[in-house]
Amino acid sequence: MTINFILNGEDVVFQGETGVRLIDILRGHFGLFGSKPGCLAGQCGACSVIFNGQVSPACLIPAFKIRGREVITIEGFSQTIEYQEIIAAFIDEHLGNCGYCEAGKVLCTEALLDKIPAPTKEEILMGFSGIKCRCTNVERLIKAVNSIAVTRSRRLYGRSS
């Protein structure tokens, strides 16, 4: 079956079985390895992508659901100024990352700040509830997200949140 969709801003075509998972399409067909096949049950967040504007586990999305839809991977998102802001804040807060769930954390940060420009601690924790990470200090993550919110607010509006 031929499946057309938008991948990182480009129209692409996947030719294959309709039940193949998006994570396998990204890695096997398009060579995009930033999303990792972790639990393969939608529980860990390692395979996170932005699917039609929502952070979603690519391991749970069958090929037939991506037809005509938009998928943004960490590789595509890494070309944005928002990505640079997120990574800079993660580095500034000395977030020790093993790298396995980094795509999920970065994309969750973006999705959260896109919806809630100045999130509370509770909103940040809820925004990351789908990421099962053992290598990130939660308090540092909260500080990083707050820092990104301030940086973004200054960039967009010339003021702090």
LUMTORDO-733717 format. One record per residue (C-alpha): residue in one letter; x, y, z. Coordinates in nm, 2 decimals, padded with zeros to 4 digits, always signed. Last residue first. Example, Ala and Ser with C-alpha at 12.3 -4.5 7.8 and 13.67 -1.06 7.14 Angstrom:
! LUMTORDO-733717
atom r:S, u:+01.37, v:-00.11, w:+00.71
atom r:A, u:+01.23, v:-00.45, w:+00.78
END
This chain:
! LUMTORDO-733717
atom r:S, u:+00.68, v:+03.52, w:+03.15
atom r:S, u:+00.97, v:+03.76, w:+03.09
atom r:R, u:+00.96, v:+04.03, w:+02.81
atom r:G, u:+01.05, v:+04.10, w:+02.45
atom r:Y, u:+00.75, v:+03.91, w:+02.32
atom r:L, u:+00.88, v:+03.62, w:+02.12
atom r:R, u:+01.24, v:+03.61, w:+02.22
atom r:R, u:+01.18, v:+03.72, w:+02.58
atom r:S, u:+00.89, v:+03.47, w:+02.61
atom r:R, u:+01.11, v:+03.20, w:+02.47
atom r:T, u:+01.39, v:+03.27, w:+02.71
atom r:V, u:+01.15, v:+03.28, w:+03.01
atom r:A, u:+00.98, v:+02.95, w:+02.91
atom r:I, u:+01.32, v:+02.79, w:+02.84
atom r:S, u:+01.43, v:+02.88, w:+03.19
atom r:N, u:+01.11, v:+02.73, w:+03.34
atom r:V, u:+01.17, v:+02.41, w:+03.14
atom r:A, u:+01.53, v:+02.39, w:+03.27
atom r:K, u:+01.43, v:+02.45, w:+03.63
atom r:I, u:+01.18, v:+02.17, w:+03.61
atom r:L, u:+01.43, v:+01.94, w:+03.45
atom r:R, u:+01.68, v:+02.03, w:+03.72
atom r:E, u:+01.42, v:+01.93, w:+03.99
atom r:V, u:+01.35, v:+01.61, w:+03.80
atom r:N, u:+01.71, v:+01.49, w:+03.78
atom r:T, u:+01.73, v:+01.30, w:+03.46
atom r:C, u:+01.88, v:+00.95, w:+03.42
atom r:R, u:+01.59, v:+00.73, w:+03.51
atom r:C, u:+01.35, v:+00.83, w:+03.24
atom r:K, u:+01.00, v:+00.70, w:+03.18
atom r:I, u:+00.85, v:+00.97, w:+02.97
atom r:G, u:+00.47, v:+00.98, w:+02.95
atom r:S, u:+00.44, v:+01.18, w:+03.27
atom r:F, u:+00.65, v:+01.46, w:+03.12
atom r:G, u:+00.37, v:+01.71, w:+03.07
atom r:M, u:+00.22, v:+01.62, w:+03.40
atom r:L, u:+00.55, v:+01.70, w:+03.58
atom r:I, u:+00.56, v:+02.03, w:+03.39
atom r:E, u:+00.20, v:+02.11, w:+03.47
atom r:E, u:+00.27, v:+02.04, w:+03.84
atom r:K, u:+00.57, v:+02.27, w:+03.85
atom r:T, u:+00.37, v:+02.54, w:+03.69
atom r:P, u:+00.38, v:+02.61, w:+03.31
atom r:A, u:+00.46, v:+02.95, w:+03.15
atom r:P, u:+00.39, v:+02.92, w:+02.78
atom r:I, u:+00.13, v:+02.64, w:+02.83
atom r:K, u:+00.03, v:+02.48, w:+02.50
atom r:D, u:+00.35, v:+02.53, w:+02.29
atom r:L, u:+00.55, v:+02.51, w:+02.61
atom r:L, u:+00.42, v:+02.16, w:+02.68
atom r:A, u:+00.47, v:+02.04, w:+02.32
atom r:E, u:+00.82, v:+02.17, w:+02.31
atom r:T, u:+00.92, v:+02.02, w:+02.64
atom r:C, u:+00.76, v:+01.69, w:+02.54
atom r:L, u:+00.96, v:+01.69, w:+02.22
atom r:V, u:+01.29, v:+01.75, w:+02.40
atom r:K, u:+01.22, v:+01.49, w:+02.67
atom r:G, u:+01.10, v:+01.23, w:+02.41
atom r:A, u:+01.41, v:+01.29, w:+02.19
atom r:E, u:+01.63, v:+01.25, w:+02.49
atom r:C, u:+01.49, v:+00.91, w:+02.59
atom r:Y, u:+01.80, v:+00.71, w:+02.50
atom r:G, u:+02.05, v:+00.98, w:+02.52
atom r:C, u:+02.20, v:+00.88, w:+02.86
atom r:N, u:+02.12, v:+01.24, w:+02.97
atom r:G, u:+02.27, v:+01.41, w:+03.26
atom r:L, u:+02.08, v:+01.74, w:+03.29
atom r:H, u:+02.36, v:+01.99, w:+03.37
atom r:E, u:+02.11, v:+02.28, w:+03.41
atom r:D, u:+02.29, v:+02.49, w:+03.15
atom r:I, u:+02.31, v:+02.18, w:+02.92
atom r:F, u:+01.93, v:+02.13, w:+02.94
atom r:A, u:+01.88, v:+02.50, w:+02.89
atom r:A, u:+02.09, v:+02.51, w:+02.58
atom r:I, u:+01.92, v:+02.20, w:+02.44
atom r:I, u:+01.57, v:+02.36, w:+02.48
atom r:E, u:+01.67, v:+02.69, w:+02.33
atom r:Q, u:+01.84, v:+02.52, w:+02.03
atom r:Y, u:+01.53, v:+02.31, w:+01.98
atom r:E, u:+01.31, v:+02.62, w:+01.98
atom r:I, u:+01.54, v:+02.77, w:+01.72
atom r:T, u:+01.45, v:+02.49, w:+01.48
atom r:Q, u:+01.65, v:+02.24, w:+01.28
atom r:S, u:+01.65, v:+01.99, w:+01.57
atom r:F, u:+01.27, v:+01.95, w:+01.52
atom r:G, u:+01.33, v:+01.76, w:+01.20
atom r:E, u:+01.58, v:+01.52, w:+01.35
atom r:I, u:+01.37, v:+01.49, w:+01.67
atom r:T, u:+01.09, v:+01.36, w:+01.45
atom r:I, u:+00.79, v:+01.56, w:+01.32
atom r:V, u:+00.51, v:+01.36, w:+01.17
atom r:E, u:+00.22, v:+01.52, w:+00.97
atom r:R, u:-00.09, v:+01.34, w:+00.85
atom r:G, u:-00.21, v:+01.25, w:+00.50
atom r:R, u:-00.18, v:+00.88, w:+00.57
atom r:I, u:-00.02, v:+00.83, w:+00.91
atom r:K, u:-00.29, v:+00.61, w:+01.05
atom r:F, u:-00.24, v:+00.34, w:+00.79
atom r:A, u:+00.12, v:+00.30, w:+00.90
atom r:P, u:+00.03, v:+00.19, w:+01.25
atom r:I, u:+00.10, v:+00.43, w:+01.54
atom r:L, u:+00.18, v:+00.25, w:+01.87
atom r:C, u:+00.56, v:+00.24, w:+01.84
atom r:A, u:+00.57, v:+00.60, w:+01.73
atom r:P, u:+00.47, v:+00.71, w:+02.09
atom r:S, u:+00.29, v:+01.04, w:+02.06
atom r:V, u:+00.36, v:+01.41, w:+02.13
atom r:Q, u:+00.07, v:+01.59, w:+01.98
atom r:G, u:+00.07, v:+01.84, w:+01.68
atom r:N, u:-00.04, v:+01.60, w:+01.42
atom r:F, u:+00.21, v:+01.34, w:+01.54
atom r:I, u:+00.51, v:+01.49, w:+01.72
atom r:V, u:+00.75, v:+01.20, w:+01.78
atom r:S, u:+00.83, v:+00.99, w:+02.09
atom r:C, u:+01.01, v:+00.66, w:+02.05
atom r:A, u:+01.18, v:+00.67, w:+02.39
atom r:G, u:+00.85, v:+00.77, w:+02.56
atom r:C, u:+00.85, v:+00.47, w:+02.80
atom r:Q, u:+00.49, v:+00.33, w:+02.80
atom r:G, u:+00.38, v:+00.32, w:+02.44
atom r:A, u:+00.41, v:-00.06, w:+02.42
atom r:L, u:+00.72, v:-00.10, w:+02.22
atom r:C, u:+00.92, v:-00.08, w:+02.54
atom r:G, u:+01.21, v:+00.11, w:+02.39
atom r:P, u:+01.23, v:+00.15, w:+02.01
atom r:K, u:+01.43, v:+00.47, w:+01.99
atom r:S, u:+01.34, v:+00.79, w:+01.82
atom r:G, u:+01.65, v:+00.97, w:+01.69
atom r:F, u:+01.72, v:+00.69, w:+01.44
atom r:L, u:+01.58, v:+00.84, w:+01.12
atom r:G, u:+01.70, v:+00.62, w:+00.83
atom r:F, u:+01.38, v:+00.68, w:+00.63
atom r:H, u:+01.27, v:+00.33, w:+00.56
atom r:G, u:+01.40, v:+00.13, w:+00.85
atom r:R, u:+01.42, v:+00.39, w:+01.13
atom r:L, u:+01.11, v:+00.60, w:+01.05
atom r:I, u:+00.91, v:+00.31, w:+00.91
atom r:D, u:+00.99, v:+00.09, w:+01.21
atom r:I, u:+00.89, v:+00.37, w:+01.46
atom r:L, u:+00.57, v:+00.42, w:+01.25
atom r:R, u:+00.46, v:+00.07, w:+01.31
atom r:V, u:+00.39, v:-00.16, w:+01.01
atom r:G, u:+00.02, v:-00.25, w:+01.00
atom r:T, u:-00.05, v:-00.09, w:+00.65
atom r:E, u:+00.22, v:-00.30, w:+00.48
atom r:G, u:+00.46, v:-00.11, w:+00.25
atom r:Q, u:+00.53, v:+00.18, w:+00.02
atom r:F, u:+00.60, v:+00.50, w:+00.22
atom r:V, u:+00.58, v:+00.83, w:+00.04
atom r:V, u:+00.70, v:+01.17, w:+00.15
atom r:D, u:+00.59, v:+01.53, w:+00.15
atom r:E, u:+00.84, v:+01.73, w:+00.35
atom r:G, u:+00.80, v:+01.93, w:+00.67
atom r:N, u:+00.96, v:+01.69, w:+00.90
atom r:L, u:+00.77, v:+01.40, w:+00.75
atom r:I, u:+00.44, v:+01.48, w:+00.57
atom r:F, u:+00.24, v:+01.18, w:+00.46
atom r:N, u:+00.17, v:+00.97, w:+00.16
atom r:I, u:+00.10, v:+00.59, w:+00.21
atom r:T, u:+00.12, v:+00.35, w:-00.08
atom r:M, u:+00.00, v:+00.00, w:+00.00
END
